[in-house]
């Protein structure tokens, strides 16, 4: 079940990323904050291996830069895992 939640979250994050490129970054920051909040049910940084696998699968490794804003160490680990 967890992998489906991560896939869904990354799909939504990709859509927010596309909107942010066009100048609407508010939704991205709010959604990303919930993904990186360990007290939230949508927390995705708890299983970095699964997150890395989904990022590679969805060709979304560029999103690691966003995770870096909230958890630099997790982003470093993700960078290594997606290589």
C-alpha positions as CSV (number, residue, x, y, z in Angstrom):
1,X,0.0,0.0,0.0
2,X,2.8,2.4,0.9
3,X,4.3,2.3,-2.6
4,X,1.0,3.3,-4.2
5,X,0.8,6.3,-1.9
6,X,4.3,7.4,-2.8
7,X,3.6,7.0,-6.5
8,X,0.5,9.1,-6.1
9,X,2.3,11.7,-4.1
10,X,5.1,12.0,-6.7
11,X,2.6,12.3,-9.6
12,X,0.9,15.1,-7.8
13,X,4.2,16.7,-6.9
14,X,5.2,16.6,-10.6
15,X,2.0,18.4,-11.5
16,X,2.7,21.1,-8.9
17,X,6.2,21.4,-10.3
18,X,4.8,22.1,-13.7
19,X,2.6,24.8,-12.3
20,X,5.5,26.3,-10.4
21,X,7.5,26.6,-13.6
22,X,4.6,28.7,-14.9
23,X,4.8,30.9,-11.8
24,X,2.3,29.3,-9.4
25,X,4.5,27.8,-6.7
26,X,2.1,28.1,-3.7
27,X,0.5,24.7,-4.2
28,X,3.9,23.1,-4.6
29,X,5.2,24.5,-1.3
30,X,2.1,23.5,0.6
31,X,2.0,20.0,-0.8
32,X,5.7,19.5,-0.4
33,X,5.6,20.7,3.2
34,X,3.0,18.0,4.0
35,X,5.2,15.3,2.3
36,X,8.1,16.3,4.4
37,X,6.3,16.6,7.7
38,X,6.9,13.5,9.8
39,X,3.7,14.0,11.7
40,X,1.6,14.0,8.5
41,X,0.1,10.8,7.0
42,X,1.6,11.6,3.6
43,X,5.2,11.7,4.9
44,X,7.4,10.2,2.2
45,X,10.9,10.6,3.7
46,X,10.4,7.7,6.1
47,X,11.4,5.1,3.4
48,X,14.0,6.7,1.2
49,X,14.6,3.5,-0.8
50,X,11.0,3.3,-1.9
51,X,10.9,7.0,-2.6
52,X,14.1,6.7,-4.7
53,X,12.7,3.8,-6.6
54,X,9.5,5.8,-7.5
55,X,11.5,8.9,-8.4
56,X,13.6,6.8,-10.9
57,X,10.5,4.9,-12.2
58,X,8.7,8.2,-12.9
59,X,11.8,9.9,-14.2
60,X,11.3,12.6,-11.5
61,X,14.7,12.7,-9.9
62,X,14.8,16.4,-10.4
63,X,12.3,16.7,-7.6
64,X,15.0,15.8,-5.1
65,X,16.0,19.4,-5.1
66,X,12.6,20.3,-3.5
67,X,13.1,17.7,-0.8
68,X,16.5,19.3,0.0
69,X,14.7,22.4,1.1
70,X,13.1,20.5,4.0
71,X,15.6,17.7,4.8
72,X,19.0,18.2,3.4
73,X,20.4,14.8,4.6
74,X,17.5,12.9,3.2
75,X,18.1,14.6,-0.2
76,X,21.7,13.6,-0.1
77,X,20.7,10.0,0.5
78,X,18.2,10.1,-2.3
79,X,20.8,11.5,-4.7
80,X,23.0,8.4,-3.9
81,X,20.1,6.0,-4.2
82,X,18.9,7.2,-7.6
83,X,22.4,6.8,-9.2
